[in-house]
Structure formats: structure tokens, C-alpha cells
Amino acid sequence: MVFCVICINFATDMEIVSLPMWAWILFYVLVFIMLFIDLKSFGKKGQHEVSVSEALKMTVVWIAVSLIFCGGIYLFYPGDAHEKAMEFLAGYLIEKSLSMDNLFVFLMLFSFFGVERKYQHEVLFWGIFGALVLRSIFIFAGTAMISRFEWILGLFGLFLIYTGIKMFSHNDEEQVDPSKNIFVKLFKKFFPVTDQMHGDRFFIIEQGRRLATPLFITLLVIETTDVAFAVDSIPAVFSVSRDPFIVLTSNIFAILGLRALYFALAAVAKYFTYLKYGLGIILSFVGVKMLLEVGWDIEVPTPLSLAIIFGVLVLSMGLSVIISRTKT
């Protein structure tokens, strides 16, 4: 909570927030309450394997909570509340769709480290908690940069177009190799690590020495991998809104339900092999949208952006399911 207040104070000093501090603090309090509920909803620590039916129910709940929050923006947000609600939906949809692709990477990471399914939810919980902190920093910093140097949006746009095009040549068979993660290498230089799993424990004590377990290394890789994901997703959300509250809340609500979404998608991952092409189109679209706004002062209406993003996402997922079934 102290971190949240520091970030908001910084943003206030930079004059990049319009809402009073109590609104931001209330939002973060609600987020921590929801995180606690989410942790308890999946059963006792380390003793419960999340089923697909549970994950689907929780996914529906998180989407419903996000839509209720969007309704609150529509009813109570100062200024153009209707436009802000549409921006929230567009940002939420962008972040949620990109997160779906990221979850497949997490699936490979858990397979690489041999993390049992009943311990995966613990890693994902702390991974999401860390992501909330890191993304808050990135969003406040990004908003401050854009308020000072608007031309940065052009660089964001070019980067998103490059990333979108690159997704078409991405090899799904490429294996995840956490041993190449620079943060893992640095951590192992200064902290001893055991090769054996010890249930849901991140650290153990052996012969008077404190050792990190492979479960903690998995968490470290997921946290640092999310930083790389944020480089794509946060600039993409800036393409539909410059309001830091909308950018932040749409990002956070999208990642709050990632734990449930992961266990729902893990069972049907094979049916979404063509999702990456849809995400590539979405990233390229929002990149072009940014360039049009910065370079030519041409603004794509938010409802149109929302419709295009939703349409591409549904089409790519639908084609993935249809083609996958015809091959079986």
C-alpha cells in the first residue's frame, strides 16, 4: 500500500492524474481484497488441484467483476464517462487477449520445471501479485513520459507493428530455456539453489543453509517473463487511452483473472494454435492506430477499435477450434 501511495504522489506531482488520491487508494484496496478472495477460492495452499470446471467458473466471475467495474466507470467517472467506459473495455480486451498467448508460455515453463498442477496456482498467485506492482510502475512512468514527450507514442506504434509482424514467424515448437534467463543466472550467483522440489515451498533450510527451490526459480522466470510481456501490452493499451486510471485498471483487471484463465486454457491449449496470428493482427492494428494519431492527427473511434479487436480475437479463436477439430 505504501508503494501505491508513492506512485500516486509521483503521478500527482507530474500532473498526469485527474482523480483524487482516495479513489486510487480505494481501487488498490479493492484489488488486494480480490486477490485474497482469489487465493482462498482455489482451496488450501498446496493441497488442492484446480479443476477445469472451477477455473471456468472463476474466469466467468472475474469477467463479470470487470464488467461491473466498467459499469461503475460509465455511471460515476468524471468527464466523458461513456468514452472512458469504452476505453476501459478496449484496453481490457487487448490485455486479456495478449495474456492468453502469454499463458501458453507459462504452461511450457511449468512443464520445463516439472511443477505439479496442484502447486501451480501458488506460483501464479505470487506472479500476478508481482505483475501488479511492476505494471503500476510501468504505467505511471509511461504516462509521465507521454505527457512530456508525445512523440514517444510514434515509437510505441512502430514497435507494436514490428512485434505484430514478428508473431507471424514465431515458432510454436521453440522450447523455453529458462537457463538463458539473465535474472536466473544472477540469482544463482548470489543464492544457493537446490535441484529438488519440496512441495509448495519456495525456500528450505538444509545443513544450516537457506536454499531456493526450483519452485522459486519458476516464479522468478514468470515474473521476469511478464516484464517482457508488459513491453507489448502496456503500449498497446496506450493506443486506446491516455488516461492513467483507465490504462492501469484495464491492465490490472485483465491480469487479476489470469490464474483462473490459465487452468481453463491449459486443458484446451491445443485448440488455439492460430491465436497468435490474431494477436499479431491486433498488435499491428493498434500500432497503426498510434501512428495515425501522432503523425497525421487521424483518430480511430474507440467503438470501432473495440469492434475490430473483438472481431479479430473471436475469428482467430474460432478458426483455431474449427481447423484443430478437422485435423483430429
C-alpha positions in Angstrom: 0.0 0.0 0.0 2.9 2.3 0.7 4.2 1.7 -2.8 0.8 2.6 -4.2 0.7 5.9 -2.4 4.3 6.7 -3.6 3.3 6.0 -7.2 0.1 8.2 -7.0 2.0 11.0 -5.3 4.5 10.9 -8.1 1.8 10.9 -10.7 0.1 13.8 -8.9 3.3 15.8 -8.9 3.7 15.2 -12.6 0.0 16.3 -13.1 -0.9 13.2 -15.0 -3.8 12.1 -12.9 -7.2 13.7 -12.6 -8.9 11.6 -10.0 -8.4 12.3 -6.2 -6.0 10.2 -4.3 -8.8 8.5 -2.3 -10.1 7.0 -5.5 -6.8 5.4 -6.3 -6.2 4.1 -2.8 -9.8 2.7 -2.8 -9.0 0.9 -6.0 -5.8 -0.7 -4.7 -7.6 -1.8 -1.5 -10.3 -3.5 -3.6 -7.6 -5.2 -5.7 -5.9 -6.6 -2.6 -9.2 -7.8 -1.3 -10.0 -9.5 -4.6 -6.5 -11.1 -4.6 -7.2 -12.5 -1.1 -10.6 -13.9 -2.2 -9.0 -15.4 -5.3 -6.3 -17.1 -3.2 -8.9 -18.6 -0.9 -11.3 -19.6 -3.7 -8.9 -22.2 -5.0 -8.7 -24.2 -1.8 -5.9 -24.7 0.8 -2.4 -23.9 0.0 -0.5 -26.7 -1.8 -3.3 -29.2 -1.2 -5.7 -28.6 -4.0 -5.5 -29.3 -7.7 -7.6 -26.8 -9.6 -10.1 -28.4 -11.9 -11.2 -27.1 -15.3 -14.8 -26.6 -14.1 -13.5 -24.5 -11.1 -11.3 -22.5 -13.4 -14.1 -21.8 -15.9 -16.4 -20.6 -13.1 -13.8 -18.3 -11.6 -13.0 -17.0 -15.1 -16.7 -16.0 -15.6 -16.7 -14.4 -12.1 -13.6 -12.3 -12.9 -15.0 -11.2 -16.3 -18.3 -10.3 -14.5 -16.4 -8.3 -11.9 -14.5 -6.4 -14.6 -17.8 -5.6 -16.5 -19.3 -4.3 -13.2 -16.3 -2.1 -12.7 -16.7 -0.8 -16.3 -20.4 -0.1 -15.4 -19.1 1.9 -12.5 -16.9 4.0 -14.8 -19.9 4.6 -17.1 -22.0 5.8 -14.2 -19.6 7.7 -11.9 -16.4 8.7 -13.8 -16.0 12.5 -14.1 -15.9 13.8 -17.6 -16.8 11.8 -20.7 -17.9 8.7 -18.8 -19.2 6.9 -21.8 -16.0 7.3 -23.7 -13.9 6.2 -20.7 -16.0 3.1 -20.3 -15.4 2.2 -24.0 -11.7 2.8 -23.5 -11.7 0.5 -20.5 -13.3 -2.2 -22.4 -10.9 -1.9 -25.3 -7.9 -1.8 -23.0 -9.2 -4.8 -21.1 -9.8 -6.8 -24.3 -6.3 -6.0 -25.6 -4.6 -7.0 -22.4 -6.8 -10.1 -21.9 -6.1 -11.4 -25.5 -2.4 -10.8 -25.2 -2.4 -12.6 -21.8 -3.9 -15.7 -23.4 -0.9 -16.1 -25.5 1.4 -15.5 -22.5 -0.3 -18.2 -20.5 0.8 -20.8 -23.1 4.4 -19.7 -22.3 3.6 -20.3 -18.6 2.3 -23.7 -19.4 5.7 -24.6 -21.1 7.6 -23.2 -18.1 5.7 -25.4 -15.6 6.4 -28.3 -17.9 10.1 -27.5 -18.1 10.5 -27.3 -14.3 8.2 -30.2 -13.6 5.8 -28.2 -11.4 2.8 -30.3 -10.3 -0.5 -28.9 -11.2 -1.6 -28.6 -7.5 1.3 -26.2 -6.9 1.0 -24.1 -10.0 -1.7 -21.9 -8.6 0.6 -20.8 -5.7 3.2 -19.7 -8.2 0.7 -17.9 -10.4 -0.8 -16.0 -7.4 2.6 -14.5 -6.4 3.4 -14.0 -10.1 0.3 -11.9 -10.5 0.9 -10.0 -7.3 4.4 -9.1 -8.6 2.9 -8.2 -12.0 0.5 -5.7 -10.4 3.4 -3.9 -8.8 5.6 -3.9 -11.9 2.8 -2.8 -14.2 1.8 0.0 -11.9 5.4 1.3 -12.1 5.5 1.0 -15.9 2.1 2.6 -16.5 2.8 5.7 -14.2 6.3 6.0 -15.8 4.8 5.6 -19.3 2.1 8.2 -18.7 4.7 10.6 -17.4 6.9 10.1 -20.5 4.0 10.6 -22.9 2.8 13.7 -21.1 6.3 15.2 -21.6 7.3 13.7 -25.0 4.2 12.8 -27.1 6.4 11.6 -30.0 7.2 8.5 -27.9 3.7 7.2 -29.0 5.1 7.0 -32.5 7.9 4.8 -31.3 5.4 2.6 -29.4 3.4 2.3 -32.6 6.4 1.2 -34.7 7.4 -1.3 -32.0 3.9 -2.8 -31.9 3.8 -3.1 -35.7 7.2 -4.9 -35.6 6.0 -7.2 -32.8 2.8 -8.0 -34.6 4.6 -8.9 -37.8 7.1 -11.0 -35.8 4.3 -13.1 -34.3 3.5 -14.5 -37.8 7.0 -16.0 -37.9 7.1 -17.2 -34.3 7.9 -20.9 -34.0 5.4 -22.7 -31.6 7.8 -25.6 -31.4 10.6 -23.4 -30.0 11.4 -24.6 -26.5 11.5 -22.4 -23.5 15.0 -22.4 -21.9 15.0 -20.7 -18.5 18.7 -21.4 -18.1 19.3 -18.4 -20.5 17.3 -16.1 -18.3 19.8 -13.4 -17.1 17.9 -12.9 -13.8 18.1 -16.6 -13.0 21.9 -16.6 -13.8 22.4 -13.6 -11.5 20.3 -15.1 -8.7 22.2 -18.4 -8.8 25.5 -16.5 -8.4 24.4 -15.0 -5.1 22.0 -17.5 -3.7 22.3 -21.3 -3.5 19.6 -23.4 -5.3 18.6 -27.0 -4.7 17.7 -29.2 -7.6 14.9 -31.0 -5.7 11.3 -29.9 -5.5 10.0 -29.5 -1.9 6.2 -29.4 -2.4 4.9 -25.8 -2.4 7.9 -24.3 -0.6 10.0 -21.6 -2.3 12.8 -21.8 0.2 14.2 -24.6 2.5 17.0 -24.9 5.1 19.5 -27.7 4.7 22.6 -28.1 6.9 22.2 -24.6 8.2 21.9 -23.1 4.7 18.9 -21.4 3.2 18.3 -22.7 -0.3 15.9 -21.6 -3.0 13.8 -24.4 -4.6 13.0 -24.9 -8.3 9.5 -23.6 -7.5 11.0 -20.2 -6.6 13.1 -20.2 -9.8 9.9 -20.9 -11.7 8.3 -17.9 -10.0 11.4 -15.7 -10.9 11.2 -16.7 -14.5 7.5 -16.0 -14.7 8.0 -12.6 -13.1 10.8 -11.6 -15.4 8.9 -13.0 -18.4 5.9 -10.9 -17.5 8.2 -7.8 -17.8 8.8 -8.7 -21.4 5.1 -9.2 -22.0 4.3 -5.8 -20.5 6.6 -4.2 -23.1 4.0 -5.2 -25.7 0.7 -4.9 -23.8 1.1 -1.6 -22.0 2.0 0.4 -25.1 -1.0 -1.3 -26.8 -3.4 -0.1 -24.2 -2.0 3.4 -24.5 -3.3 3.2 -28.1 -6.9 3.4 -26.9 -6.5 5.7 -23.8 -4.1 8.2 -22.4 -5.9 8.3 -19.0 -3.6 6.5 -16.5 -6.5 5.3 -14.4 -8.1 3.6 -17.4 -4.8 2.1 -18.6 -4.0 0.9 -15.1 -7.4 -0.5 -14.2 -8.0 -2.3 -17.5 -4.5 -3.9 -17.2 -5.0 -5.0 -13.6 -8.5 -6.3 -14.1 -7.2 -8.3 -17.1 -4.4 -9.9 -15.2 -6.3 -10.5 -11.9 -8.2 -13.3 -13.6 -5.1 -14.9 -15.2 -4.8 -17.7 -12.6 -8.3 -19.0 -13.4 -7.9 -18.4 -17.1 -4.6 -20.4 -17.1 -6.2 -23.5 -15.7 -9.1 -23.1 -18.1 -6.9 -22.8 -21.1 -4.4 -25.4 -20.1 -6.9 -28.1 -20.9 -7.7 -26.8 -24.4 -4.4 -25.2 -25.4 -4.1 -27.4 -28.4 -7.2 -25.8 -29.9 -5.7 -22.3 -30.0 -2.8 -22.8 -32.3 -3.8 -19.9 -34.6 -4.5 -17.4 -31.9 -1.0 -15.9 -32.4 -2.0 -14.7 -35.9 -5.0 -12.9 -34.5 -2.8 -11.3 -31.8 -0.3 -10.3 -34.5 -3.1 -8.5 -36.4 -4.3 -6.8 -33.2 -0.9 -5.5 -32.3 -0.3 -4.3 -35.8 -3.7 -2.5 -35.8 -3.1 -0.7 -32.6 0.4 0.2 -33.8 -1.0 1.8 -37.0 -3.7 3.5 -34.9 -1.0 5.1 -32.8 1.0 6.3 -35.9 -2.2 7.8 -37.5 -3.0 9.8 -34.3 0.6 11.0 -33.8 1.7 11.6 -37.4 -1.5 12.6 -39.1 -3.9 13.5 -36.3 -6.3 10.9 -37.5 -8.2 9.4 -34.6 -9.8 6.0 -34.9 -13.0 6.0 -32.8 -12.9 3.8 -29.7 -16.1 1.8 -30.5 -14.6 1.0 -33.9 -11.3 -0.1 -32.3 -13.2 -2.2 -29.8 -15.2 -3.9 -32.6 -12.1 -4.6 -34.7 -10.1 -6.1 -31.7 -13.0 -8.2 -30.5 -13.8 -9.4 -34.1 -10.2 -10.4 -34.8 -9.9 -12.2 -31.5 -13.1 -14.2 -31.9 -12.4 -15.0 -35.5 -8.8 -16.3 -34.8 -10.1 -18.4 -31.8 -13.0 -19.7 -33.9 -10.8 -20.7 -36.8 -8.3 -22.3 -34.4 -11.0 -24.6 -33.0 -12.5 -25.4 -36.4 -9.2 -26.3 -38.0 -7.9 -28.2 -35.0 -11.1 -30.4 -35.0 -10.8 -31.1 -38.7 -7.2 -32.3 -38.2 -8.2 -34.8 -35.4 
